[in-house]
Amino acid sequence: MKHLSKLLVVAVLIAGINSMQAQDENNPWQVQFGVNAIDVYPTSDDNFPTQTSSFGNELFNATDHWNILPSISYVGVSRSVGDGLSVGVRGSLNKISKLGDIGVDDLSHYALDGTIKYNFLDQKVVDPFVEVGGGYTWVDEIGAGTVNGGVGVNFWFTENIGLTVQTTYKHAFEDYGRKHWQHLAGISVKFGGTDTDGDGVYDKDDACPEVAGLEAFNGCPDADGDGIEDSKDACPNEAGSKEMNGCPDADGDGVADKDDKCPNEAGLANLAGCPDADGDGVADGDDECPNEAGPAENKGCPWPDTDGDGVLDKDDKCPDVAGTVANAGCPEVTEEVQKQLNDYARTILFDTGKSSIKAESTSVMVDIITILKEYPTAKFTVEGHTDSVGSQKLNQSLSESRALSVKEFLVDKGIEEFRLSAIGYGEDKPIASNNTRTGRKENRRVEINLVK
């Protein structure tokens, strides 16, 4: 048993030292320990002339031919090198009381073997393998080299612990060596994988080795449990849907709550998730007329047309007076209006030789003002005329002063000054003969004409 203790200590030390090295595969180390059986009978060894068996005959006749030490009698350690291959070393001991059909006195048996193993179904519950290698075997202190070949299978109870059953043929070429079969049955323990974050996914396969996560996401977390890993989740702390890239959409309008200015009210994507009841492109919250379509520049309300002339107030230079589209919403001065305006203007009376308007002309001035106010954007010239009585210079001055007097009266009564200009023509534009009293009376006049 002292040899067994040494064997165990050596194996543990080898495993401990090597497992401290940086690993690059999950659980690359495998330690085995269990019992072994030595069987010389089915080898057809010529060293035993009384043995009549053929090779492999009665291979599993444990009762008649197997030598078994009733304790832990072998320890092995191996390391994966990738692609189902692993290399290792195994030490075993036994006591031989049966050499084929010959009984012997408990010969000591020691073996140290190097192994190369290939697993067909790596990491499966049932994990068959083949093994080749070589070693050295001592029987009753006489040693000989062997070439080994065997088959076996691992039955994994968990990811790390399993049962290993194996049969190996060891061929000794020296005449004094013993060809034999060695059967092994024991516990296997895999280890050496690193799981820094403790999430059950080894660092080699863990896309997030520093943060605990889920196996489904290669070790990466899903903090909100919505089935979308945090690195791909636009809202990692709020459960959402795949359609919303992991974000919630409380109102179901297709706009994630984080981007939705109206998260509790279904709306439109182009309005940041807010509704637009009248469909005018202005969100209801910003729409001063939410149930009546209107442009954004008027805060969602339709432009008014106060005077109903078909020209919107925003474009209507006369929003309170009906006009024409051609005249920007303002009324146009017709020839009839122009004639009426001058019919009134020509009845304005002045004090003789002066520019002061007589009181009896007040009513006609009111009529003129009324007409002018109906055309708030129209511009007019107030023109003064005289007859030919007197000097031309005096007549020119008098016509100018009377035109200016009418303009000032109109401005004083509310007509914008920029709409009026005053000009005197003196006696230059008579409309009748100055040779008669009636003609001269007609020539002494004021006209108010539209500026075109």
C-alpha positions as CSV (number, residue, x, y, z in Angstrom):
1,M,0.0,0.0,0.0
2,K,2.9,2.4,0.5
3,H,3.4,2.3,-3.3
4,L,-0.2,3.2,-3.8
5,S,0.1,6.2,-1.5
6,K,3.2,7.4,-3.4
7,L,1.3,7.0,-6.7
8,L,-1.6,9.1,-5.5
9,V,0.6,11.8,-4.2
10,V,2.5,12.1,-7.5
11,A,-0.7,12.2,-9.5
12,V,-2.2,14.9,-7.3
13,L,0.9,17.0,-7.5
14,I,1.1,16.7,-11.3
15,A,-2.6,17.7,-11.6
16,G,-2.3,20.6,-9.2
17,I,0.8,22.1,-10.8
18,N,-0.5,21.8,-14.3
19,S,-4.0,23.1,-13.5
20,M,-2.4,26.4,-12.4
21,Q,-1.4,27.1,-16.0
22,A,-3.5,29.3,-18.2
23,Q,-6.2,27.1,-19.9
24,D,-7.7,27.7,-23.3
25,E,-10.4,25.0,-23.3
26,N,-13.2,24.1,-21.0
27,N,-12.1,21.6,-18.3
28,P,-9.1,20.4,-20.2
29,W,-7.8,18.2,-17.3
30,Q,-9.1,14.8,-16.5
31,V,-8.1,12.8,-13.4
32,Q,-9.0,9.1,-13.1
33,F,-8.7,6.7,-10.2
34,G,-10.1,3.3,-9.6
35,V,-9.3,-0.4,-9.8
36,N,-7.5,-2.4,-12.4
37,A,-7.4,-6.0,-13.4
38,I,-4.5,-7.8,-15.0
39,D,-5.2,-10.8,-17.2
40,V,-2.5,-12.8,-18.9
41,Y,-4.6,-15.7,-20.2
42,P,-6.2,-14.4,-23.4
43,T,-2.8,-13.2,-24.8
44,S,-1.6,-16.6,-26.3
45,D,1.7,-15.9,-24.7
46,D,4.3,-18.5,-25.9
47,N,6.0,-18.3,-22.5
48,F,3.2,-20.4,-21.1
49,P,3.2,-23.7,-23.1
50,T,0.5,-25.2,-21.0
51,Q,-1.9,-22.3,-22.0
52,T,-4.0,-23.4,-25.0
53,S,-6.1,-20.2,-25.3
54,S,-6.2,-18.2,-28.5
55,F,-5.8,-14.4,-28.5
56,G,-8.7,-12.7,-26.8
57,N,-10.2,-16.0,-25.6
58,E,-12.1,-15.7,-22.4
59,L,-11.2,-12.0,-22.3
60,F,-13.8,-11.2,-19.6
61,N,-13.5,-14.4,-17.5
62,A,-12.8,-12.5,-14.3
63,T,-13.3,-15.5,-12.0
64,D,-10.5,-17.7,-13.4
65,H,-8.0,-15.3,-14.8
66,W,-8.2,-11.7,-13.5
67,N,-5.9,-10.3,-10.9
68,I,-7.6,-7.6,-8.9
69,L,-6.3,-5.6,-5.9
70,P,-9.3,-4.7,-3.8
71,S,-8.4,-1.0,-3.4
72,I,-7.6,2.0,-5.5
73,S,-5.0,0.6,-7.8
74,Y,-4.6,3.1,-10.6
75,V,-4.4,6.9,-11.0
76,G,-4.2,8.7,-14.3
77,V,-4.1,12.3,-15.4
78,S,-4.6,13.6,-19.0
79,R,-5.0,16.9,-20.7
80,S,-7.0,17.9,-23.8
81,V,-5.0,19.2,-26.7
82,G,-8.0,19.9,-28.9
83,D,-10.1,18.2,-31.5
84,G,-10.9,15.3,-29.2
85,L,-7.3,14.4,-28.5
86,S,-5.7,14.3,-25.1
87,V,-2.3,13.1,-23.8
88,G,-1.6,11.8,-20.3
89,V,0.1,9.5,-17.9
90,R,-1.2,6.6,-15.8
91,G,0.3,4.7,-13.0
92,S,-1.0,1.4,-11.7
93,L,-0.2,-1.4,-9.2
94,N,-1.5,-4.9,-8.6
95,K,-0.6,-8.3,-7.2
96,I,-0.4,-11.2,-9.6
97,S,-1.6,-14.6,-8.3
98,K,-2.7,-16.0,-11.7
99,L,-0.5,-16.1,-14.8
100,G,-2.9,-17.7,-17.2
101,D,-3.6,-21.1,-15.8
102,I,-0.6,-21.0,-13.6
103,G,-0.9,-20.0,-9.9
104,V,1.9,-17.9,-8.5
105,D,2.8,-16.3,-5.1
106,D,1.5,-12.8,-5.3
107,L,4.0,-11.2,-7.6
108,S,4.2,-7.5,-7.4
109,H,3.0,-5.5,-10.5
110,Y,3.8,-1.9,-11.3
111,A,3.2,0.0,-14.5
112,L,3.7,3.6,-15.7
113,D,2.2,4.4,-19.1
114,G,2.0,7.3,-21.4
115,T,-1.3,7.7,-23.3
116,I,-2.7,9.4,-26.4
117,K,-6.4,9.3,-26.4
118,Y,-9.1,10.2,-29.0
119,N,-12.7,10.8,-27.9
120,F,-15.3,10.3,-30.6
121,L,-18.1,12.3,-28.9
122,D,-16.5,14.9,-26.9
123,Q,-18.6,16.3,-24.0
124,K,-21.5,13.8,-24.6
125,V,-23.0,11.7,-21.8
126,V,-21.7,8.5,-23.4
127,D,-18.2,9.3,-24.5
128,P,-16.3,6.4,-26.3
129,F,-12.6,6.6,-27.0
130,V,-9.6,4.7,-28.3
131,E,-6.2,4.9,-26.7
132,V,-2.6,4.1,-27.8
133,G,0.6,4.6,-26.0
134,G,3.5,2.9,-24.4
135,G,5.0,2.3,-21.0
136,Y,7.1,0.2,-18.6
137,T,5.8,-2.6,-16.5
138,W,7.5,-4.3,-13.6
139,V,6.5,-7.8,-12.5
140,D,8.3,-9.1,-9.4
141,E,10.9,-6.3,-9.9
142,I,11.6,-7.4,-13.6
143,G,10.7,-4.6,-16.0
144,A,9.9,-4.5,-19.6
145,G,8.7,-1.9,-22.1
146,T,5.2,-2.3,-23.7
147,V,3.3,-0.9,-26.6
148,N,-0.4,-0.4,-25.6
149,G,-3.7,-0.1,-27.4
150,G,-7.2,0.0,-25.9
151,V,-10.7,1.1,-26.1
152,G,-13.0,2.6,-23.4
153,V,-16.0,4.7,-22.7
154,N,-16.8,7.6,-20.3
155,F,-20.2,7.8,-18.8
156,W,-20.6,11.5,-17.6
157,F,-23.0,11.9,-14.7
158,T,-22.4,15.7,-14.7
159,E,-20.3,18.0,-16.8
160,N,-17.3,17.2,-14.6
161,I,-17.8,13.7,-13.0
162,G,-18.2,10.4,-14.6
163,L,-17.4,6.7,-14.7
164,T,-14.7,5.3,-17.0
165,V,-14.4,1.7,-18.2
166,Q,-11.5,0.7,-20.3
167,T,-9.7,-2.4,-21.7
168,T,-6.1,-2.2,-22.9
169,Y,-3.8,-4.7,-24.4
170,K,-0.1,-4.3,-23.5
171,H,2.4,-6.0,-25.7
172,A,5.9,-6.7,-24.4
173,F,8.6,-7.5,-27.0
174,E,11.2,-8.8,-24.6
175,D,11.0,-12.6,-24.0
176,Y,11.0,-12.1,-20.3
177,G,8.2,-9.5,-20.5
178,R,4.6,-10.4,-19.9
179,K,2.0,-9.7,-22.6
180,H,-1.2,-9.0,-20.8
181,W,-4.6,-7.3,-20.8
182,Q,-5.4,-4.6,-18.3
183,H,-9.0,-3.7,-17.5
184,L,-9.7,-0.4,-15.7
185,A,-12.8,0.9,-14.0
186,G,-12.9,4.1,-12.1
187,I,-14.1,7.6,-11.4
188,S,-13.1,10.4,-13.8
189,V,-13.1,14.1,-12.8
190,K,-12.7,16.9,-15.3
191,F,-11.5,20.3,-14.2
192,G,-9.4,23.3,-15.1
193,G,-12.1,25.4,-16.9
194,T,-12.2,29.1,-15.8
195,D,-15.5,30.8,-15.1
196,T,-14.5,34.3,-13.8
197,D,-18.1,35.6,-13.4
198,G,-19.5,32.4,-12.0
199,D,-22.4,32.2,-14.5
200,G,-21.8,28.6,-15.5
201,V,-20.3,29.6,-18.9
202,Y,-16.6,29.1,-19.1
203,D,-14.5,32.0,-20.1
204,K,-13.4,30.3,-23.3
205,D,-17.0,30.4,-24.5
206,D,-18.2,33.5,-22.5
207,A,-18.7,36.6,-24.6
208,C,-19.0,38.6,-21.3
209,P,-16.5,36.8,-19.0
210,E,-16.5,39.6,-16.4
211,V,-20.3,39.9,-16.1
212,A,-22.6,37.1,-15.0
213,G,-25.0,36.2,-17.8
214,L,-27.0,33.4,-19.4
215,E,-25.9,30.4,-21.3
216,A,-28.4,31.3,-24.1
217,F,-26.5,34.5,-24.7
218,N,-23.0,33.0,-24.5
219,G,-22.6,34.2,-20.9
220,C,-23.9,37.8,-21.5
221,P,-26.5,39.3,-19.3
222,D,-30.2,40.2,-19.9
223,A,-30.9,42.5,-17.0
224,D,-34.5,43.1,-17.8
225,G,-35.3,39.5,-18.7
226,D,-36.9,40.4,-22.0
227,G,-35.0,37.8,-24.0
228,I,-32.7,40.3,-25.6
229,E,-29.1,40.5,-24.3
230,D,-28.0,43.8,-22.8
231,S,-25.4,44.5,-25.5
232,K,-28.2,44.4,-28.2
233,D,-30.9,45.9,-26.0
234,A,-31.5,49.6,-26.5
235,C,-33.3,49.6,-23.1
236,P,-31.4,47.1,-21.0
237,N,-33.1,48.0,-17.8
238,E,-36.7,48.0,-19.1
239,A,-38.4,44.9,-20.6
240,G,-39.4,45.4,-24.2
241,S,-40.0,43.6,-27.4
242,K,-37.7,42.5,-30.2
243,E,-39.6,44.8,-32.6
244,M,-38.7,47.7,-30.4
245,N,-35.1,46.6,-30.0
246,G,-35.7,45.6,-26.4
247,C,-37.6,48.8,-25.4
248,P,-41.2,49.0,-24.2
249,D,-44.0,50.7,-26.2
250,A,-46.7,51.4,-23.7
251,D,-49.2,52.8,-26.2
252,G,-48.4,50.3,-29.0
253,D,-47.9,52.9,-31.6
254,G,-44.6,51.5,-32.9
255,V,-42.5,54.2,-31.2
256,A,-40.4,53.1,-28.3
257,D,-41.2,54.9,-25.0
258,K,-37.7,56.3,-24.8
259,D,-38.3,58.1,-28.2
260,D,-42.1,58.7,-27.6
261,K,-43.1,62.2,-26.5
262,C,-46.6,60.9,-25.9
263,P,-45.8,57.4,-24.4
264,N,-49.3,56.8,-23.1
265,E,-51.2,58.0,-26.2
266,A,-50.9,56.2,-29.5
267,G,-49.5,58.5,-32.2
268,L,-47.4,58.8,-35.3
269,A,-43.7,58.0,-35.8
270,N,-43.1,61.2,-37.7
271,L,-44.5,63.2,-34.8
272,A,-42.4,61.4,-32.2
273,G,-45.3,59.1,-31.1
274,C,-47.8,61.9,-30.6
275,P,-51.3,61.9,-32.1
276,D,-52.6,64.3,-34.8
277,A,-56.4,64.1,-34.8
278,D,-56.9,66.4,-37.8
279,G,-54.1,65.0,-39.8
280,D,-52.5,68.4,-40.5
281,G,-49.0,67.3,-39.6
282,V,-49.1,69.2,-36.3
283,A,-49.1,67.1,-33.1
284,D,-52.3,67.7,-31.0
285,G,-50.2,69.0,-28.1
286,D,-48.8,71.8,-30.3
287,D,-52.0,72.3,-32.3
288,E,-54.2,75.2,-31.3
289,C,-56.9,73.8,-33.5
290,P,-56.5,70.0,-32.9
291,N,-59.8,69.1,-34.6
292,E,-59.4,71.4,-37.6
293,A,-56.6,71.0,-40.1
294,G,-54.3,73.9,-40.5
295,P,-50.6,74.7,-41.4
296,A,-47.8,74.4,-38.9
297,E,-46.9,78.1,-39.4
298,N,-50.3,79.0,-38.0
299,K,-50.0,76.6,-35.1
300,G,-52.2,74.0,-36.7
301,C,-55.1,76.3,-37.3
302,P,-56.5,77.2,-40.7
303,W,-55.7,80.7,-42.0
304,P,-58.8,83.0,-41.6
305,D,-60.4,85.0,-44.4
306,T,-62.1,87.6,-42.3
307,D,-63.7,89.6,-45.2
308,G,-64.6,86.4,-47.1
309,D,-63.0,87.6,-50.4
310,G,-61.1,84.4,-51.0
311,V,-57.8,85.9,-50.0
312,L,-56.5,84.6,-46.6
313,D,-55.8,87.2,-44.0
314,K,-52.1,86.4,-44.0
315,D,-52.0,87.5,-47.7
316,D,-54.8,90.0,-47.6
317,K,-53.6,93.6,-47.5
318,C,-57.2,94.6,-46.7
319,P,-58.3,91.7,-44.3
320,D,-61.4,93.6,-43.1
321,V,-62.6,94.8,-46.5
322,A,-63.6,92.4,-49.3
323,G,-61.4,92.8,-52.4
324,T,-60.0,90.9,-55.3
325,V,-57.3,88.3,-55.5
326,A,-55.6,90.4,-58.2
327,N,-55.5,93.4,-55.9
328,A,-54.1,91.3,-52.9
329,G,-57.5,91.2,-51.2
330,C,-58.2,94.9,-51.5
331,P,-61.1,96.4,-53.5
332,E,-60.3,97.9,-56.8
333,V,-61.2,101.5,-57.8
334,T,-63.5,101.2,-60.8
335,E,-64.1,103.8,-63.4
336,E,-67.6,104.4,-61.8
337,V,-66.0,105.0,-58.4
338,Q,-63.4,107.3,-59.9
339,K,-66.1,109.3,-61.6
340,Q,-68.1,109.6,-58.5
341,L,-65.1,110.7,-56.5
342,N,-64.4,113.5,-58.9
343,D,-68.0,114.5,-59.1
344,Y,-67.8,115.1,-55.4
345,A,-64.3,116.7,-55.5
346,R,-65.4,119.3,-58.1
347,T,-68.2,120.6,-55.8
348,I,-65.7,121.6,-53.1
349,L,-66.0,125.3,-52.6
350,F,-63.3,127.7,-51.4
351,D,-63.4,131.2,-50.2
352,T,-62.8,133.7,-53.0
353,G,-59.1,134.0,-53.9
354,K,-58.2,131.7,-51.0
355,S,-57.4,128.0,-50.3
356,S,-59.8,127.7,-47.2
357,I,-62.6,125.3,-47.8
358,K,-66.1,126.7,-47.2
359,A,-68.2,125.2,-44.4
360,E,-70.9,124.1,-46.8
361,S,-68.5,121.7,-48.4
362,T,-68.2,119.7,-45.3
363,S,-70.8,117.1,-46.3
364,V,-69.1,116.5,-49.7
365,M,-65.8,116.1,-47.9
366,V,-67.4,113.4,-45.7
367,D,-68.6,111.6,-48.9
368,I,-65.1,111.7,-50.3
369,I,-63.6,110.3,-47.1
370,T,-66.1,107.5,-47.1
371,I,-65.1,106.4,-50.6
372,L,-61.4,106.7,-49.8
373,K,-61.7,104.5,-46.7
374,E,-63.3,101.8,-48.8
375,Y,-60.0,101.4,-50.7
376,P,-57.5,101.5,-47.9
377,T,-54.5,100.6,-50.1
378,A,-55.3,102.8,-53.1
379,K,-53.2,105.9,-53.6
380,F,-54.6,109.2,-55.0
381,T,-53.4,112.6,-56.2
382,V,-55.3,115.7,-55.1
383,E,-55.1,118.1,-58.1
384,G,-55.9,121.8,-58.0
385,H,-57.0,123.8,-61.1
386,T,-57.9,127.4,-61.8
387,D,-59.4,129.5,-64.6
388,S,-57.3,131.9,-66.6
389,V,-58.4,135.1,-64.7
390,G,-55.4,136.7,-63.1
391,S,-51.7,136.1,-63.5
392,Q,-50.5,132.7,-64.3
393,K,-48.1,132.7,-61.4
394,L,-50.9,133.6,-59.0
395,N,-53.1,130.9,-60.5
396,Q,-50.4,128.3,-60.1
397,S,-49.8,129.2,-56.5
398,L,-53.6,129.2,-55.7
399,S,-54.1,125.7,-57.4
400,E,-51.2,124.3,-55.3
401,S,-52.5,125.7,-52.0
402,R,-56.1,124.5,-52.6
403,A,-54.9,121.0,-53.5
404,L,-52.8,120.9,-50.4
405,S,-55.7,122.3,-48.3
406,V,-57.9,119.4,-49.4
407,K,-55.2,116.8,-48.7
408,E,-54.6,118.2,-45.2
409,F,-58.3,118.1,-44.5
410,L,-58.5,114.4,-45.6
411,V,-55.4,113.5,-43.6
412,D,-56.9,115.3,-40.6
413,K,-60.0,113.1,-40.8
414,G,-58.1,109.8,-40.9
415,I,-56.9,109.2,-44.4
416,E,-53.2,108.0,-44.3
417,E,-50.9,110.7,-45.6
418,F,-48.8,108.3,-47.6
419,R,-51.9,107.6,-49.8
420,L,-52.3,111.2,-50.9
421,S,-50.2,113.6,-52.8
422,A,-51.1,117.2,-53.7
423,I,-50.3,119.0,-57.0
424,G,-51.4,122.2,-58.6
425,Y,-51.8,122.7,-62.3
426,G,-52.9,126.3,-62.3
427,E,-54.7,127.2,-65.5
428,D,-52.8,124.6,-67.6
429,K,-55.6,121.9,-67.8
430,P,-58.9,123.6,-68.4
431,I,-61.9,121.3,-69.1
432,A,-64.0,124.1,-70.5
433,S,-63.6,127.5,-72.2
434,N,-62.3,130.4,-70.0
435,N,-64.2,132.8,-72.2
436,T,-67.5,132.2,-70.5
437,R,-68.6,132.5,-66.9
438,T,-69.8,128.9,-67.0
439,G,-66.6,127.6,-68.5
440,R,-64.4,129.5,-66.0
441,K,-66.5,128.0,-63.1
442,E,-65.9,124.5,-64.4
443,N,-62.2,125.2,-64.6
444,R,-62.0,126.3,-61.0
445,R,-62.0,122.7,-59.6
446,V,-60.3,120.0,-57.5
447,E,-59.9,116.5,-58.8
448,I,-58.9,113.4,-56.8
449,N,-57.5,110.8,-59.2
450,L,-56.2,107.2,-58.6
451,V,-52.5,106.7,-59.0
452,K,-52.1,103.7,-61.3
